[in-house]
Amino acid sequence: MESTEGGAPAAARPLKSALKRAAPLLAIGFAAALFFASGAHRYLTLAALREHYAALQTFVEAHYFWALALYMLAYVCVAALSLPGATVMSLLGGFLFGSVIGTVAVVLSASAGASIIFIAARTAFRDFFAARAGGFFKKMEAGFNRNAFSYLLLLRLVPLFPFFIVNIVPAFTEIRLRTYFLATLIGIIPGAFAFVSAGAGLGAILARGEEIKLTGLLLQPEILTPIIALSVLALIPIIYRMARAKRSEGSAA
């Protein structure tokens, strides 16, 4: 007869352990499914913002700090659950709280939410992916291990991949949570400022009932310049290390 521990057969231990590791990610998945089933996703749209902007303004004026706290909590949930609507939430932050407070709220909330999904993914699946990783994962992992902060900072500054993908992929590498959080915090500042600043100018547009067009707002030089500048800065240490590695290989040869 197989030995038991705590009343459970030994054969059941791996399954129990796997379920325990997966619990945080399962909880996030359940919460996301509940969000969509409730129809709450309909409120994370520009149409909903146009419809309710007057009521939102009134609530903020009457309960500023409660409104700010609720907004940040909602943003953490959107980021942690990888829900669509982060752009609308960023615009809303600028519309309700202005460029400065709105940017601070978005950056802190998005970084916290990203860290939650990072921890959940690392707890649930890191060992699984590490054991079955192919060449691509190994190369990516090596890159993060050598230049974790710079690589992640660049991925945050230049949105080549969806935000939720960049949240999860580093969880399967050796990057530390502190490094992940700081690179995320710094890297999303330019993008957050761009969308929040655009949102700060929506009041007059919404009051006139005009269509919201973000393309022109986000392509303004004062918004694009800091994003490009920080992207170049993030590339410098990566290029330097690559050049140094090539010099080392040449000397060894």
C-alpha positions as CSV (number, residue, x, y, z in Angstrom):
1,M,0.0,0.0,0.0
2,E,1.3,3.5,-0.9
3,S,2.2,5.7,1.9
4,T,0.0,8.7,2.6
5,E,0.6,12.1,3.9
6,G,-2.1,14.1,5.6
7,G,-4.7,11.4,4.5
8,A,-3.8,11.8,0.7
9,P,-2.3,9.0,-1.4
10,A,1.3,9.5,-2.4
11,A,0.2,9.4,-6.1
12,A,-2.1,12.4,-5.5
13,R,0.7,14.6,-4.2
14,P,2.0,15.8,-7.6
15,L,-1.5,16.8,-8.7
16,K,-2.2,18.6,-5.4
17,S,1.2,20.4,-5.7
18,A,0.4,21.4,-9.3
19,L,-3.0,22.7,-8.3
20,K,-1.5,24.7,-5.5
21,R,1.0,26.3,-7.8
22,A,-1.6,27.1,-10.4
23,A,-4.1,28.5,-7.9
24,P,-3.0,32.2,-8.3
25,L,-3.3,32.0,-12.1
26,L,-6.6,30.1,-11.9
27,A,-8.0,32.7,-9.6
28,I,-7.0,35.4,-12.1
29,G,-8.6,33.5,-14.9
30,F,-11.8,33.0,-12.9
31,A,-11.9,36.7,-12.1
32,A,-11.4,37.7,-15.7
33,A,-14.2,35.3,-16.8
34,L,-16.5,36.7,-14.2
35,F,-15.7,40.2,-15.4
36,F,-16.8,39.4,-18.9
37,A,-19.8,37.4,-17.8
38,S,-21.1,40.3,-15.8
39,G,-20.9,42.6,-18.8
40,A,-18.5,45.0,-17.0
41,H,-16.2,45.1,-20.0
42,R,-18.8,47.3,-21.8
43,Y,-17.7,50.2,-19.5
44,L,-14.1,50.1,-20.7
45,T,-14.9,51.7,-24.0
46,L,-14.7,55.2,-25.4
47,A,-18.5,55.1,-26.0
48,A,-19.0,54.5,-22.2
49,L,-16.6,57.3,-21.4
50,R,-18.6,59.7,-23.7
51,E,-21.9,58.6,-22.1
52,H,-20.8,58.8,-18.4
53,Y,-18.2,61.6,-18.4
54,A,-20.4,64.2,-16.6
55,A,-21.3,61.8,-13.8
56,L,-17.7,60.8,-13.4
57,Q,-16.6,64.4,-13.1
58,T,-19.3,65.1,-10.5
59,F,-18.2,62.1,-8.4
60,V,-14.5,63.1,-8.5
61,E,-15.4,66.7,-7.5
62,A,-17.4,65.4,-4.5
63,H,-15.1,62.5,-3.4
64,Y,-11.7,63.2,-4.9
65,F,-9.5,60.9,-2.8
66,W,-12.1,58.0,-2.9
67,A,-12.4,58.4,-6.6
68,L,-8.6,58.3,-7.0
69,A,-8.3,55.2,-4.8
70,L,-11.1,53.4,-6.7
71,Y,-9.6,54.4,-10.0
72,M,-6.2,53.0,-9.0
73,L,-7.7,49.8,-7.7
74,A,-9.7,49.3,-10.9
75,Y,-6.5,49.9,-13.0
76,V,-4.6,47.3,-10.9
77,C,-7.4,44.8,-11.7
78,V,-7.4,45.6,-15.4
79,A,-3.6,45.1,-15.6
80,A,-3.5,42.0,-13.4
81,L,-6.4,40.3,-15.2
82,S,-5.0,41.3,-18.6
83,L,-8.3,42.9,-19.5
84,P,-8.8,45.0,-22.7
85,G,-9.4,48.6,-21.8
86,A,-6.1,49.9,-20.4
87,T,-6.0,52.6,-23.0
88,V,-9.4,53.9,-22.0
89,M,-8.4,53.7,-18.3
90,S,-5.3,55.8,-19.0
91,L,-7.4,58.4,-20.9
92,L,-9.8,58.4,-18.0
93,G,-7.0,59.0,-15.6
94,G,-6.0,62.2,-17.4
95,F,-9.6,63.3,-17.9
96,L,-10.5,62.9,-14.2
97,F,-7.2,63.8,-12.4
98,G,-5.0,65.8,-14.9
99,S,-1.7,64.9,-16.5
100,V,0.5,64.8,-13.4
101,I,-1.7,62.9,-10.9
102,G,-3.2,60.8,-13.6
103,T,0.3,59.7,-14.8
104,V,1.4,58.8,-11.3
105,A,-1.8,56.8,-10.7
106,V,-1.5,55.0,-14.0
107,V,2.2,54.1,-13.6
108,L,1.9,52.9,-10.0
109,S,-1.3,50.9,-10.7
110,A,-0.1,49.3,-14.0
111,S,3.2,48.3,-12.4
112,A,1.4,46.7,-9.4
113,G,-1.0,44.9,-11.7
114,A,1.8,43.7,-14.0
115,S,3.7,42.4,-10.9
116,I,0.7,40.4,-9.7
117,I,0.3,38.6,-13.0
118,F,4.1,38.1,-13.1
119,I,4.1,36.5,-9.7
120,A,1.1,34.3,-10.6
121,A,2.7,33.1,-13.9
122,R,6.0,32.4,-12.2
123,T,4.4,30.4,-9.4
124,A,2.2,28.4,-11.8
125,F,4.2,27.7,-14.9
126,R,7.9,28.6,-14.6
127,D,9.1,25.1,-13.9
128,F,6.9,23.7,-16.6
129,F,8.3,26.0,-19.3
130,A,11.9,25.8,-18.1
131,A,11.8,21.9,-18.4
132,R,10.4,22.0,-21.9
133,A,12.0,25.2,-23.2
134,G,13.4,25.2,-26.8
135,G,16.1,27.3,-28.3
136,F,14.0,30.5,-28.5
137,F,13.3,30.4,-24.8
138,K,16.9,29.6,-23.9
139,K,18.1,32.6,-25.9
140,M,15.5,34.9,-24.5
141,E,16.3,33.7,-21.0
142,A,20.0,34.3,-21.5
143,G,19.3,37.8,-22.8
144,F,17.2,38.6,-19.7
145,N,19.9,37.1,-17.4
146,R,22.6,39.3,-18.9
147,N,20.7,42.5,-19.4
148,A,17.4,42.0,-17.5
149,F,16.7,45.6,-16.7
150,S,17.7,47.0,-20.1
151,Y,15.8,44.3,-22.1
152,L,12.6,44.8,-20.1
153,L,12.9,48.5,-20.1
154,L,13.2,48.5,-23.9
155,L,10.1,46.2,-24.2
156,R,8.2,48.6,-22.0
157,L,9.3,51.7,-23.9
158,V,8.7,50.3,-27.4
159,P,5.4,48.5,-27.4
160,L,6.2,45.9,-30.0
161,F,4.2,43.3,-28.1
162,P,1.0,43.5,-26.1
163,F,1.3,44.7,-22.5
164,F,0.1,41.4,-21.1
165,I,2.6,39.3,-23.1
166,V,5.5,41.4,-21.7
167,N,4.0,40.9,-18.3
168,I,4.1,37.2,-18.5
169,V,7.2,36.2,-20.6
170,P,9.8,37.5,-18.1
171,A,8.2,35.3,-15.4
172,F,9.8,32.3,-17.1
173,T,13.3,33.8,-16.8
174,E,15.6,34.5,-13.8
175,I,14.7,38.2,-13.6
176,R,14.1,39.4,-10.1
177,L,10.7,40.8,-9.1
178,R,12.4,44.0,-7.9
179,T,14.1,44.4,-11.3
180,Y,10.9,43.6,-13.1
181,F,8.9,46.1,-11.1
182,L,11.5,49.0,-11.5
183,A,11.9,48.4,-15.3
184,T,8.1,48.3,-15.7
185,L,7.7,51.4,-13.5
186,I,10.2,53.4,-15.5
187,G,9.5,52.0,-18.9
188,I,5.8,52.7,-19.0
189,I,6.1,56.4,-17.9
190,P,6.4,57.8,-21.4
191,G,3.5,55.8,-22.8
192,A,1.4,56.5,-19.7
193,F,2.1,60.2,-19.9
194,A,1.1,60.2,-23.6
195,F,-2.3,58.6,-23.1
196,V,-3.0,60.5,-19.8
197,S,-2.1,63.8,-21.4
198,A,-4.4,63.0,-24.3
199,G,-7.1,62.2,-21.8
200,A,-6.5,65.5,-20.0
201,G,-7.6,67.3,-23.1
202,L,-10.8,65.3,-23.7
203,G,-13.1,67.4,-21.5
204,A,-13.8,70.0,-24.2
205,I,-14.1,67.4,-26.9
206,L,-16.6,65.3,-24.9
207,A,-18.6,68.4,-23.9
208,R,-19.0,69.3,-27.6
209,G,-20.0,65.7,-28.4
210,E,-17.2,65.3,-31.0
211,E,-15.6,62.0,-32.0
212,I,-12.4,61.1,-30.0
213,K,-9.4,60.8,-32.3
214,L,-6.2,59.7,-30.6
215,T,-3.9,59.4,-33.6
216,G,-3.2,63.1,-33.9
217,L,-2.8,63.6,-30.2
218,L,-0.3,60.8,-29.7
219,L,1.9,61.8,-32.7
220,Q,2.6,65.3,-31.2
221,P,6.4,65.9,-30.8
222,E,6.1,66.7,-27.1
223,I,4.7,63.2,-26.6
224,L,6.8,61.2,-29.0
225,T,10.2,62.8,-28.1
226,P,10.5,61.4,-24.6
227,I,9.5,57.9,-25.7
228,I,12.1,57.9,-28.5
229,A,14.8,59.3,-26.3
230,L,14.3,56.8,-23.5
231,S,14.2,53.9,-26.0
232,V,17.6,54.9,-27.3
233,L,18.9,55.1,-23.8
234,A,17.6,51.6,-23.0
235,L,19.4,50.3,-26.1
236,I,22.8,51.7,-25.2
237,P,23.8,49.2,-22.5
238,I,22.6,46.3,-24.7
239,I,24.7,47.5,-27.7
240,Y,27.7,48.1,-25.4
241,R,27.5,44.5,-24.0
242,M,27.1,43.0,-27.5
243,A,30.1,45.0,-28.8
244,R,32.2,43.9,-25.7
245,A,31.2,40.3,-26.2
246,K,32.3,40.4,-29.8
247,R,35.6,42.0,-28.9
248,S,36.1,39.2,-26.3
249,E,35.4,36.5,-28.9
250,G,37.8,38.2,-31.3
251,S,40.6,38.3,-28.7
252,A,40.0,34.7,-27.8
253,A,40.3,33.7,-31.4
